Amino acid sequence: QVQFVESGGGLAQPGGSLRLSCVASGFTFSQSRMRWFRQVPGKEREMVASISRTGLGTNYADSVNRRFIISRDNNLNTVYLQMNNLKPEDTAVYYCNTGWDNPWGQGTQVTVSS
């Protein structure tokens, strides 16, 4: 079955960095566009970044553009999210997925606070 396991979250200071990882299984990873999402309690889940099957095409939400970098390793079935210049408003649970239709993983908590 389709499964996503996110890791790498934690506590960071404003201006700091974190690198998230997500290992996917149960489908042909190299043939799937991958996306990172985040959700704050009480708010809708939002997509923050996506990457094409080859990794050559990326898109970002305006709120994270020029601070976050999405990448992937098709040999490891893994997608990454490098988060730089973190802000308190980046605090959320982060998830990866192919889109909105597959089951969600447990996510990884990112907290940005001084």
C-alpha distances in whole Angstrom, upper triangle without the diagonal:
4,6,10,13,16,19,23,25,28,31,33,37,38,38,36,32,29,26,22,19,16,13,10,7,5,8,11,13,16,16,15,18,17,18,20,20,22,24,27,27,29,28,25,23,24,23,25,24,22,22,22,20,23,24,27,27,26,27,28,29,33,33,31,32,34,33,29,28,24,23,21,20,18,19,17,14,16,18,21,24,27,29,33,36,34,35,35,33,30,30,26,23,21,17,15,13,14,15,16,13,10,9,12,12,15,17,20,24,27,30,33,36,40
4,7,10,13,17,20,22,25,29,30,34,34,35,32,29,26,23,19,17,13,11,7,6,4,6,10,10,14,14,12,14,13,15,16,17,19,21,24,25,26,25,22,19,20,19,21,20,18,18,19,17,20,21,24,23,23,23,24,25,29,29,27,29,31,29,26,24,21,20,18,18,16,17,15,12,14,15,18,20,24,26,29,32,30,32,32,30,27,26,23,20,18,14,12,10,10,12,13,11,7,7,9,10,13,15,18,21,24,27,30,33,37
4,7,10,13,17,18,22,25,27,31,31,32,29,26,23,20,16,14,10,8,6,5,6,9,12,11,15,15,14,15,13,14,14,15,17,19,22,23,25,24,21,18,19,18,20,19,18,18,19,18,20,20,24,23,22,23,23,24,28,27,26,27,29,27,24,23,19,19,16,17,16,17,14,11,12,13,16,18,21,23,27,30,28,29,29,28,24,24,20,17,15,11,10,9,11,13,13,12,8,7,7,7,10,11,14,18,21,24,27,30,34
4,6,10,13,15,18,22,23,27,28,28,26,22,19,16,13,10,6,6,5,7,9,11,13,11,14,16,13,14,11,11,11,12,14,16,19,20,23,22,20,16,17,16,17,16,15,16,17,17,19,18,22,21,20,20,20,21,25,24,22,24,26,24,20,19,16,16,14,15,14,16,13,10,9,10,12,14,18,19,23,26,24,26,26,24,21,20,17,14,12,8,7,7,10,12,13,13,10,8,7,5,8,8,11,15,17,21,23,27,30
4,7,10,12,15,19,21,24,26,26,23,20,17,14,11,8,5,5,7,9,12,14,16,13,17,18,16,17,13,13,12,13,14,16,19,20,23,22,21,17,18,17,18,17,17,18,19,19,21,20,23,23,21,22,21,22,26,24,22,24,25,23,20,19,16,16,14,15,15,16,13,11,9,10,12,13,16,18,22,25,22,24,24,23,20,19,16,13,11,9,8,10,13,15,16,16,13,11,9,6,7,7,9,13,15,19,21,25,28
4,7,8,12,16,17,21,22,22,20,17,13,11,7,6,4,7,9,12,15,16,18,15,18,20,17,17,13,12,10,11,12,14,16,18,21,20,19,16,16,15,15,15,15,16,19,19,21,19,22,22,20,20,19,20,23,21,19,21,22,20,16,16,14,14,13,15,16,17,14,12,10,9,9,10,13,14,18,21,19,21,21,20,16,16,13,10,8,7,7,10,13,15,16,17,15,13,10,7,7,5,6,9,11,15,18,21,24
4,6,9,13,15,18,20,20,17,14,11,9,6,5,6,9,12,15,18,20,21,18,20,22,20,19,16,15,12,13,13,15,17,19,22,22,21,18,18,17,17,16,17,18,21,21,22,20,23,23,21,21,20,21,24,22,19,22,22,19,16,16,14,15,14,15,17,18,15,14,11,11,10,10,12,13,16,19,17,19,19,20,16,15,13,11,9,9,10,13,17,19,20,21,18,17,14,10,9,7,6,9,10,13,16,19,22
4,7,10,11,15,17,17,14,11,7,6,4,6,9,11,15,18,22,23,23,20,22,24,22,21,17,16,13,14,14,16,17,20,23,22,22,19,19,18,17,17,18,19,22,22,23,21,24,23,21,21,20,21,23,21,18,20,20,17,14,15,14,15,15,16,19,19,16,16,13,12,10,9,10,11,14,16,14,17,17,18,14,14,13,11,10,11,12,16,19,21,22,24,22,20,17,14,12,10,7,8,9,12,14,16,19
4,7,9,13,14,15,12,10,7,7,6,9,11,14,17,20,23,25,26,22,24,26,24,22,18,16,13,13,12,13,14,16,20,19,20,17,17,17,15,16,18,20,23,24,25,22,25,25,22,21,19,19,21,19,16,19,20,16,14,15,15,16,17,19,22,23,19,19,15,14,12,10,11,10,13,15,12,14,14,15,12,10,10,8,8,11,13,16,20,21,22,24,22,20,16,14,12,9,5,5,5,8,10,13,16
4,7,10,13,14,11,10,8,10,10,12,15,18,21,24,27,28,29,26,28,30,27,26,22,20,16,16,14,15,15,17,20,20,21,19,19,20,18,19,22,23,27,28,29,26,28,28,25,24,22,22,23,20,18,21,21,17,16,18,18,20,21,23,25,26,23,22,19,18,15,13,13,12,14,15,12,13,13,14,12,10,10,10,11,14,16,20,23,24,25,27,25,23,19,17,14,12,8,6,5,6,8,11,13
4,7,10,12,10,10,9,12,12,16,18,21,24,27,31,32,33,29,31,33,30,28,25,22,19,18,16,16,15,17,21,21,22,20,21,21,19,21,24,25,29,31,31,28,30,29,26,25,23,22,23,20,18,21,21,17,17,19,20,22,23,25,28,29,26,26,22,21,18,16,15,12,13,13,11,12,11,13,11,9,11,12,13,17,19,23,26,27,27,30,28,26,22,20,17,15,11,8,6,5,6,7,9
4,7,8,6,7,7,11,13,16,19,22,25,29,32,33,33,30,31,33,31,28,25,22,19,19,16,17,17,19,22,22,23,21,21,21,18,20,23,25,28,30,30,27,29,28,25,24,21,21,21,18,16,19,18,14,14,17,19,21,23,25,28,29,27,26,23,21,17,15,13,10,10,10,8,9,9,12,10,9,12,14,14,18,20,24,27,27,28,31,29,28,24,22,20,17,13,11,8,6,5,6,8
4,6,5,8,10,14,16,19,22,26,29,32,35,36,36,33,34,36,33,31,27,25,21,21,18,19,18,20,23,23,25,23,22,23,20,22,25,27,31,33,33,29,31,30,26,25,22,22,21,18,16,19,18,15,16,18,21,23,26,28,31,32,30,30,26,24,20,17,15,12,11,9,7,8,8,12,11,11,14,16,17,21,23,27,30,30,30,33,32,31,27,26,23,20,17,14,11,8,5,5,5
4,5,9,11,15,17,20,23,27,29,33,36,36,37,33,34,36,33,30,27,24,21,20,18,19,18,20,23,22,23,22,21,21,18,20,24,26,30,32,32,28,29,28,25,23,20,19,18,15,14,16,16,12,14,17,20,23,26,28,31,33,31,30,27,24,20,17,15,11,9,7,5,5,6,10,10,10,14,17,17,21,23,27,29,29,30,33,32,32,28,26,25,21,18,15,12,10,6,6,6
4,7,10,14,16,20,23,27,29,33,36,36,36,32,33,35,32,29,26,23,20,21,19,20,20,23,25,24,25,23,22,22,18,19,23,24,28,30,30,26,27,26,23,22,19,19,18,15,13,15,13,10,12,15,18,21,24,27,30,32,29,29,26,23,19,16,13,10,7,4,5,6,9,12,11,13,16,18,18,22,23,27,29,29,30,34,33,32,29,27,26,22,19,17,13,12,9,10,10
4,7,11,13,17,20,24,27,30,34,34,34,30,31,33,30,28,25,22,19,20,18,20,20,23,25,24,25,23,22,21,18,19,22,23,27,29,29,25,26,26,22,22,19,19,19,16,14,16,14,11,12,14,17,19,22,24,28,29,27,27,23,21,17,14,11,8,6,5,5,8,11,13,11,12,15,17,17,20,21,25,27,28,29,32,31,31,27,25,24,20,17,15,12,11,8,10,10
4,7,10,14,17,20,23,27,30,30,30,26,27,29,27,25,21,19,16,17,16,19,19,22,25,24,24,22,20,19,16,16,19,20,24,25,25,22,23,23,20,20,17,18,18,16,13,15,13,9,9,11,14,16,18,20,24,25,23,23,19,17,13,10,7,5,4,6,6,10,12,14,11,12,14,16,14,17,18,22,24,25,27,30,29,28,24,22,21,18,15,14,11,11,10,12,13
4,7,10,13,17,20,23,27,27,27,24,25,27,24,22,19,17,14,15,14,17,18,21,24,23,23,20,19,18,15,15,18,19,22,23,24,20,22,22,19,19,17,18,19,16,13,15,15,11,10,11,12,14,16,18,21,22,20,20,16,14,10,8,6,5,7,9,8,12,13,14,11,12,13,13,12,14,15,19,22,23,24,27,26,25,21,19,18,15,11,11,8,10,10,13,15
4,7,10,13,16,20,24,24,24,20,21,23,21,19,16,15,12,14,14,17,19,22,25,23,23,20,19,17,14,14,15,16,19,20,20,17,19,19,17,18,16,17,19,17,14,16,15,12,9,9,10,11,12,14,17,19,16,16,12,11,7,6,4,6,9,12,11,14,16,17,13,14,14,14,11,13,13,17,19,21,23,25,23,23,19,17,17,14,11,12,10,13,13,16,18
4,7,10,13,17,20,21,21,17,19,21,19,17,14,12,10,12,12,15,17,20,23,21,21,17,16,15,13,12,14,15,18,19,19,16,19,19,16,17,16,17,19,17,14,16,17,14,11,10,9,10,11,13,16,17,14,14,10,8,5,5,6,8,11,14,13,16,17,17,13,13,13,11,8,9,10,13,16,18,19,22,20,19,16,13,13,10,8,10,9,13,14,18,20
4,7,10,13,17,17,18,14,16,19,16,16,12,12,10,13,14,17,19,22,25,23,22,18,18,16,15,13,14,14,17,17,17,15,18,19,16,18,17,19,21,20,17,19,19,17,13,12,10,10,9,10,13,14,11,10,7,6,5,7,9,11,15,18,17,19,20,20,16,17,15,13,10,10,9,12,14,17,19,20,18,17,15,12,13,10,9,12,12,16,18,21,24
4,6,10,13,14,15,12,14,16,14,13,10,10,9,12,13,16,19,21,24,22,21,17,17,15,15,13,13,13,15,15,17,15,18,18,17,18,17,19,22,21,18,20,21,19,15,14,11,11,9,10,12,13,10,8,5,5,6,9,12,14,18,21,19,22,22,22,18,18,16,13,10,8,6,9,11,14,16,17,14,14,12,9,11,9,9,13,14,18,20,23,26
4,7,11,12,12,10,12,15,13,14,11,12,12,15,17,19,22,24,27,25,24,20,20,18,18,16,15,15,16,15,16,16,19,20,19,20,20,22,25,25,22,23,24,22,19,17,14,12,10,10,10,11,8,6,5,7,9,12,15,17,21,24,23,25,26,25,22,22,19,16,13,11,9,10,12,15,17,17,14,14,12,10,12,11,12,16,17,21,24,27,30
4,7,8,9,7,10,12,11,12,10,12,12,15,17,19,23,25,27,25,23,19,20,17,18,16,15,14,15,13,16,15,19,19,18,20,21,22,26,26,23,24,26,24,20,18,15,14,11,11,10,11,9,6,6,8,11,14,17,20,24,27,25,27,28,27,23,23,21,17,14,11,9,8,9,13,15,15,11,11,11,9,12,12,14,18,20,24,26,29,32
4,6,8,7,11,12,11,14,12,15,16,18,20,22,26,27,29,28,25,22,22,20,21,20,18,17,17,15,17,18,22,22,21,23,24,26,29,29,27,28,29,28,24,22,19,17,14,13,11,12,10,7,9,12,15,18,21,24,27,31,29,31,32,30,27,27,24,20,18,14,12,11,11,14,16,15,12,12,12,11,14,15,17,21,23,27,29,33,36
4,7,8,12,12,12,15,14,16,18,19,22,24,27,28,30,29,26,23,24,22,23,22,19,19,18,16,19,20,23,23,23,25,26,27,31,31,29,30,32,31,27,25,21,20,17,16,14,14,13,10,13,15,18,21,24,27,30,34,32,34,34,33,29,29,26,23,20,17,14,12,12,15,16,14,11,11,13,13,16,17,20,24,26,30,32,36,39
4,6,9,9,8,12,12,15,17,19,22,24,28,29,31,29,26,23,23,21,22,20,17,16,16,13,16,17,20,21,21,22,24,26,30,30,28,29,30,30,26,24,20,18,15,15,12,13,13,10,12,14,18,20,24,26,30,33,32,34,34,33,29,30,27,24,21,17,14,11,10,13,15,13,11,12,14,14,18,19,21,25,27,31,33,37,40
4,6,6,7,10,11,15,18,20,23,26,30,31,33,31,28,25,24,21,22,20,17,15,13,10,13,15,18,18,19,21,23,26,29,30,28,28,29,29,25,23,19,17,14,13,10,11,12,9,12,13,17,20,23,26,30,33,32,34,35,34,30,31,28,25,22,19,15,13,11,14,17,15,13,15,17,17,21,21,23,27,28,32,34,37,40
4,5,5,8,8,12,14,17,21,23,27,29,31,29,26,22,22,19,19,17,14,12,11,8,10,12,15,16,16,18,20,23,26,27,24,25,26,25,22,19,15,13,10,10,7,9,9,6,8,10,13,16,20,22,26,29,28,31,32,30,27,28,25,22,19,16,12,11,9,13,16,15,13,15,15,15,19,18,20,24,25,29,30,34,37
4,6,8,9,13,16,19,23,26,29,32,34,31,28,25,23,20,20,17,14,11,9,6,7,9,12,14,15,18,20,23,26,27,25,24,25,25,22,19,15,13,9,9,5,8,10,7,10,11,14,17,20,23,26,30,29,32,33,32,28,29,27,25,21,18,15,13,11,15,18,18,16,18,19,19,22,21,23,26,27,31,32,36,38
4,7,9,13,17,19,23,26,30,32,33,31,27,24,23,20,20,17,14,11,9,6,8,11,13,14,15,17,20,23,26,28,25,25,26,27,23,20,17,15,12,12,9,12,13,11,13,13,17,19,22,25,28,31,31,33,34,32,29,30,28,26,22,19,15,13,10,13,17,16,15,18,19,20,23,22,24,28,28,32,34,37,40
4,6,10,13,16,19,22,26,28,30,27,24,20,19,16,17,14,11,9,7,5,9,10,13,12,13,15,17,20,23,24,22,22,24,24,20,18,14,13,11,12,10,13,14,10,12,11,15,17,20,22,26,29,28,30,31,29,26,27,25,22,19,16,12,10,7,9,13,13,12,15,16,17,20,19,21,25,25,29,30,34,37
4,7,11,13,17,20,24,26,27,25,21,18,16,13,14,11,7,6,5,5,8,9,11,10,10,11,14,16,19,21,19,18,20,21,17,15,12,11,10,12,11,15,15,12,12,10,13,14,17,20,23,26,25,27,28,26,23,25,22,21,17,14,11,9,6,8,12,13,13,16,16,17,20,18,20,23,23,27,28,32,35
4,7,10,14,17,21,23,25,22,19,16,14,11,11,8,6,5,7,7,10,9,12,11,10,11,12,14,18,19,17,17,19,18,15,13,9,9,8,11,11,14,14,10,10,7,10,11,15,16,20,23,22,24,25,23,20,21,19,17,13,11,7,6,5,7,11,12,12,14,13,14,17,15,16,19,20,23,24,28,31
4,7,10,13,17,20,21,18,16,12,10,7,8,6,4,6,9,11,13,11,14,12,10,9,10,11,15,15,14,14,17,16,13,12,9,10,10,14,14,17,16,13,11,8,10,10,13,14,18,20,19,21,22,19,16,18,16,14,11,8,6,5,6,7,10,12,12,13,12,13,15,13,14,17,17,20,21,25,28
4,7,11,14,17,19,16,14,10,9,6,6,5,6,9,12,14,16,14,16,14,11,10,10,10,14,13,11,13,15,14,11,11,8,10,11,15,16,19,17,14,12,9,9,8,11,12,15,18,16,17,18,16,13,14,12,11,7,6,4,7,9,9,11,14,13,14,11,12,13,10,11,13,13,16,18,21,25
4,7,11,13,15,12,10,7,5,4,5,7,9,12,15,17,20,17,19,17,14,12,11,10,13,12,11,14,17,15,12,13,11,14,15,18,19,22,20,18,15,12,12,10,13,13,16,18,16,16,17,14,11,12,9,8,6,5,6,8,10,9,10,13,13,13,10,11,12,9,11,12,12,15,17,20,24
4,7,10,12,10,9,6,6,6,7,10,12,16,19,21,23,21,23,20,17,15,13,11,14,12,11,14,17,15,13,15,14,17,18,21,22,25,23,20,18,15,14,12,14,13,16,17,14,14,14,11,9,9,6,5,4,6,9,11,14,13,12,16,15,15,12,12,12,9,9,9,9,12,14,17,21
4,6,8,7,6,4,6,9,10,13,16,19,22,24,27,24,26,24,20,18,16,14,16,14,14,17,20,18,16,18,17,20,22,25,26,28,26,23,21,18,17,15,17,16,18,19,16,15,14,11,10,9,5,5,7,8,11,13,16,14,13,16,16,15,12,13,12,9,10,10,10,12,14,17,21
4,6,5,7,7,9,12,13,16,19,22,26,28,30,27,29,27,23,21,18,16,17,14,15,19,21,19,18,20,20,23,25,28,29,32,29,27,24,21,20,18,19,17,19,19,15,14,12,9,9,7,5,7,9,11,15,17,20,18,17,20,20,18,15,16,14,12,12,10,10,11,13,15,19
4,6,8,9,12,15,16,20,22,26,29,31,33,31,33,30,27,24,22,19,21,18,19,23,25,23,22,24,24,27,28,30,32,34,31,29,26,24,23,21,23,20,23,22,19,17,14,12,13,10,8,9,12,14,17,19,22,20,18,21,21,19,16,16,14,13,14,11,13,13,15,17,20
4,7,9,12,16,17,21,23,27,30,32,35,32,34,31,28,25,23,20,21,19,20,24,27,25,24,26,26,29,30,33,34,36,34,31,29,27,26,23,25,23,25,25,21,19,17,14,15,13,11,12,15,16,19,21,23,21,18,21,21,20,17,19,17,16,17,15,16,16,18,19,23
4,7,9,13,14,18,20,24,27,29,32,29,31,28,25,22,19,16,18,15,17,20,24,22,21,23,23,26,28,31,32,34,32,29,27,24,24,21,23,21,23,23,20,18,16,13,13,12,10,11,13,14,17,18,21,18,16,19,20,19,16,18,17,15,17,15,16,16,18,19,23
4,6,10,12,16,18,21,24,26,29,27,28,26,22,20,17,15,17,15,17,20,23,22,20,22,21,24,25,29,29,32,30,27,25,22,22,20,22,21,23,23,20,19,18,14,14,14,11,12,12,13,15,16,17,15,12,15,17,16,14,16,16,15,16,16,16,18,19,22,25
4,7,10,13,14,18,21,23,25,23,25,22,19,17,15,13,15,14,15,18,21,19,17,19,18,21,22,25,26,28,26,23,21,19,18,17,19,18,21,22,19,18,17,14,13,13,10,9,9,9,11,12,14,12,10,13,14,14,11,13,14,12,14,14,14,16,18,21,25
4,6,9,12,15,18,21,23,21,22,19,16,13,11,9,12,11,12,14,18,17,15,16,15,18,20,23,24,27,25,23,20,17,17,15,17,16,19,19,17,17,16,13,12,13,10,11,10,10,11,12,13,11,10,14,15,16,13,15,16,13,15,15,15,17,18,21,24
4,6,8,12,14,17,19,17,19,16,12,10,8,7,11,10,10,12,15,15,12,13,12,15,17,20,21,24,23,20,18,14,14,12,15,14,17,19,17,17,18,15,12,14,12,12,10,9,9,10,11,9,10,13,14,15,13,15,16,13,15,15,15,18,19,22,25
4,7,11,14,17,19,16,17,14,11,8,6,5,8,8,7,9,12,11,9,10,10,13,15,19,20,24,22,20,17,13,12,10,12,11,14,15,14,14,15,13,10,13,11,12,9,10,10,12,13,12,13,17,17,18,16,16,17,14,14,15,14,16,16,20,23
4,7,10,13,15,12,13,11,7,6,4,6,10,10,8,9,11,11,8,8,7,10,12,16,17,20,19,17,15,11,10,8,11,11,14,16,15,16,18,16,13,16,14,14,11,11,9,11,11,11,13,17,17,18,16,17,18,15,16,17,16,18,19,22,25
4,7,10,12,9,11,8,6,5,7,9,13,14,12,12,14,14,11,10,7,9,10,14,15,18,18,15,13,10,10,10,13,14,17,19,19,20,22,20,17,19,17,17,13,12,9,10,9,9,12,15,15,17,16,17,19,16,17,19,19,22,22,26,29
4,7,8,6,7,6,4,7,9,12,15,17,14,13,15,15,12,10,7,7,8,11,12,15,15,13,12,9,10,10,13,15,18,21,21,23,25,23,20,22,20,19,16,14,11,11,10,11,15,17,17,19,18,18,21,18,19,21,21,24,24,28,31
4,5,5,6,5,6,9,12,15,18,20,18,17,18,19,16,13,10,9,9,12,11,15,16,13,13,11,13,14,16,19,21,24,24,26,28,26,23,26,24,23,19,17,14,13,10,12,16,17,17,20,20,20,23,21,22,25,24,28,28,32,35
4,6,8,8,10,13,16,19,22,23,21,20,21,22,18,15,12,10,9,10,8,12,13,11,12,11,13,15,18,21,24,27,27,29,31,29,26,28,26,24,20,18,14,13,10,13,17,18,17,20,20,20,23,22,23,26,26,29,30,34,37
4,5,8,10,13,17,20,23,24,22,20,21,21,18,15,12,10,8,9,8,11,13,12,13,12,14,16,18,21,23,27,27,30,32,30,27,29,28,26,22,20,17,16,14,17,20,21,21,23,23,23,26,24,25,28,27,31,31,35,37
4,6,7,11,14,17,20,21,18,17,17,18,15,11,9,6,6,8,9,12,13,12,12,10,11,13,14,17,19,23,23,26,28,27,24,26,25,24,20,18,15,15,14,16,20,21,21,23,22,22,24,22,22,25,24,27,28,31,34
4,7,10,14,17,19,21,19,16,16,18,16,12,11,9,10,12,12,15,17,16,15,13,14,15,16,19,20,23,24,27,30,28,25,28,27,26,22,21,18,18,16,18,22,24,23,26,25,25,28,25,25,28,26,29,29,33,35
4,7,11,14,16,18,16,14,15,17,14,12,10,10,11,14,14,18,19,17,16,13,14,14,16,18,20,22,23,25,28,26,23,26,25,24,21,20,17,17,15,16,19,22,22,24,23,24,26,24,24,26,25,28,28,32,34
4,7,11,13,15,13,11,12,13,11,9,7,8,11,14,15,19,19,17,15,12,12,12,13,15,17,19,20,22,24,22,19,22,21,21,18,17,14,15,14,15,18,20,21,23,21,22,24,21,22,23,22,25,24,28,31
4,7,9,12,10,8,11,12,10,9,9,11,13,17,18,22,22,19,18,14,14,12,14,14,16,18,18,20,22,20,17,20,19,20,17,16,14,15,14,14,16,19,20,22,21,22,23,21,21,22,21,23,23,26,29
4,6,8,6,5,8,10,8,8,9,12,15,19,20,24,23,21,18,15,14,11,12,12,14,15,15,16,18,16,14,17,16,17,14,15,14,15,15,14,17,20,21,22,20,21,22,19,19,20,18,20,20,23,26
4,5,6,6,10,10,10,11,12,15,18,22,23,27,26,23,21,17,16,13,14,13,14,15,15,15,16,14,12,15,15,16,14,15,15,16,16,15,16,20,21,22,20,21,22,19,19,19,17,19,18,22,24
4,6,5,9,10,10,13,14,18,21,25,26,30,29,27,24,20,19,15,16,14,14,14,14,14,16,13,12,16,16,18,17,18,18,20,20,19,20,23,25,26,24,25,25,22,22,21,19,20,19,21,24
4,6,9,9,9,13,14,18,21,25,27,30,29,27,24,20,18,14,14,12,12,12,11,10,12,9,9,12,13,16,15,17,17,19,21,19,20,24,25,25,23,23,23,20,19,18,16,16,15,18,20
4,6,5,6,9,11,15,18,21,24,27,25,24,21,17,15,11,11,8,9,10,9,10,12,10,8,12,13,15,13,15,16,18,19,19,20,24,24,25,22,22,22,18,17,17,14,15,14,17,20
4,5,6,8,11,14,18,21,23,26,26,24,21,17,15,12,12,10,10,11,12,13,16,14,12,16,17,18,16,18,17,19,20,19,21,25,25,26,24,24,25,21,20,20,18,19,17,20,23
4,6,8,11,14,18,21,24,26,26,25,22,18,16,12,11,10,9,9,11,13,16,15,14,17,19,20,18,20,19,22,22,22,24,28,28,29,26,26,27,23,22,21,18,20,18,20,22
4,7,10,13,17,20,23,26,24,24,20,17,14,10,8,6,5,6,8,10,13,13,11,14,16,17,16,18,18,20,22,22,24,27,27,28,25,24,24,20,19,18,15,16,14,17,19
4,7,10,14,17,20,22,21,20,17,13,10,7,5,4,6,8,9,11,14,14,11,14,14,15,13,14,14,17,18,19,21,24,24,24,21,21,21,17,16,16,13,15,14,18,20
4,7,10,14,16,19,18,17,14,11,8,6,5,7,8,11,12,15,18,17,14,17,17,17,14,15,14,16,17,18,21,24,23,24,21,21,21,18,17,18,16,18,17,21,23
4,7,11,13,16,15,14,11,7,6,5,6,9,11,15,15,17,20,19,15,18,17,16,13,13,11,13,13,15,18,21,20,21,19,18,19,16,16,17,16,19,19,23,25
4,7,10,13,12,11,9,6,5,7,8,11,14,17,18,21,23,22,19,21,20,19,15,15,12,14,14,16,19,21,20,21,20,19,20,18,17,19,18,22,22,25,28
4,6,9,9,8,6,4,6,9,11,14,17,21,21,24,26,25,21,23,21,20,16,15,12,13,13,16,19,20,19,20,19,18,20,17,18,20,20,23,24,28,30
4,5,5,6,5,6,8,12,14,17,20,24,24,27,29,28,24,26,24,22,19,17,14,15,15,18,21,22,20,21,20,19,21,19,19,22,22,26,27,30,33
4,5,5,7,8,11,15,17,20,23,27,27,30,32,31,27,28,26,24,20,18,15,15,14,17,21,21,19,20,20,19,22,20,21,24,25,28,30,33,36
4,6,8,11,13,17,19,22,25,29,29,32,34,33,29,30,28,26,23,20,17,17,17,21,24,24,21,22,22,20,23,22,22,26,26,30,31,35,37
4,5,9,11,15,17,20,23,27,27,30,31,31,27,27,26,23,20,18,15,15,16,19,22,23,20,20,19,17,20,19,19,23,23,27,28,32,34
4,7,10,14,17,20,23,27,26,29,30,29,25,26,24,21,18,15,12,12,12,16,19,19,16,17,16,15,17,17,18,21,22,26,28,31,34
4,7,10,13,16,19,23,22,25,26,26,22,22,21,18,15,13,10,11,12,15,18,19,16,17,15,14,16,14,15,18,19,22,24,28,30
4,7,10,13,16,20,19,22,24,23,19,20,18,16,12,11,8,10,11,14,16,18,16,17,15,14,15,13,14,17,17,20,22,25,28
4,6,10,13,16,16,19,21,20,16,17,16,15,11,11,9,12,13,16,18,20,18,19,16,15,16,13,12,15,14,18,19,22,25
4,6,10,13,12,15,17,16,13,14,14,13,10,10,9,13,14,16,18,21,20,20,17,16,16,13,12,13,12,15,16,19,22
4,6,10,10,14,16,16,13,15,15,15,12,14,13,16,18,20,22,25,23,23,20,19,19,16,14,14,12,15,14,18,20
4,7,7,10,12,13,9,11,13,13,11,14,14,18,20,20,22,25,24,24,21,20,19,16,13,13,10,12,11,14,17
4,5,9,12,13,10,13,15,16,15,17,18,21,23,24,26,29,28,28,25,23,23,19,17,16,12,13,11,14,15
4,7,10,11,10,13,15,18,17,20,21,24,26,26,28,31,30,30,27,26,25,21,18,17,13,13,10,12,13
4,7,8,7,9,12,14,14,17,19,22,24,24,25,29,28,28,24,23,22,18,15,14,10,9,7,9,11
4,5,5,8,11,14,15,18,20,23,26,25,26,29,29,28,25,24,23,19,17,14,11,9,6,8,10
4,5,6,9,13,14,18,21,24,26,26,26,29,29,28,24,23,22,18,16,13,10,7,5,6,9
4,5,8,12,13,16,19,22,24,23,23,26,26,26,22,22,21,17,16,13,10,9,8,9,13
4,6,9,10,13,16,19,21,20,21,24,24,23,20,19,18,14,13,10,7,7,7,10,13
4,7,9,13,16,19,22,21,21,24,24,22,19,18,16,13,11,8,5,5,5,8,12
4,6,10,13,16,19,18,18,21,20,19,15,14,13,10,8,6,6,7,9,12,16
4,7,10,13,17,16,16,18,17,16,12,11,9,6,5,4,6,9,12,15,18
4,7,10,14,14,14,17,15,14,11,10,9,5,5,6,7,10,13,16,20
4,7,10,11,11,13,12,11,7,7,7,5,7,9,11,14,17,20,24
4,7,8,10,12,10,10,8,8,10,8,10,12,14,17,19,23,26
4,5,7,9,7,8,7,8,11,10,13,16,17,21,23,26,30
4,7,8,7,10,10,12,15,14,17,19,21,24,26,30,33
4,6,7,10,10,12,15,14,17,20,21,24,26,29,33
4,6,8,9,12,15,14,17,19,21,24,26,29,33
4,7,9,12,16,16,19,22,24,27,29,32,36
4,6,9,13,14,17,20,22,26,28,32,35
4,7,10,12,15,18,21,24,27,30,34
4,7,8,12,14,17,20,23,26,30
4,5,9,12,15,18,22,25,28
4,7,9,13,16,19,22,25
4,7,10,13,16,19,23
4,7,10,13,16,19
4,6,10,13,16
4,7,10,13
4,6,10
4,7
4
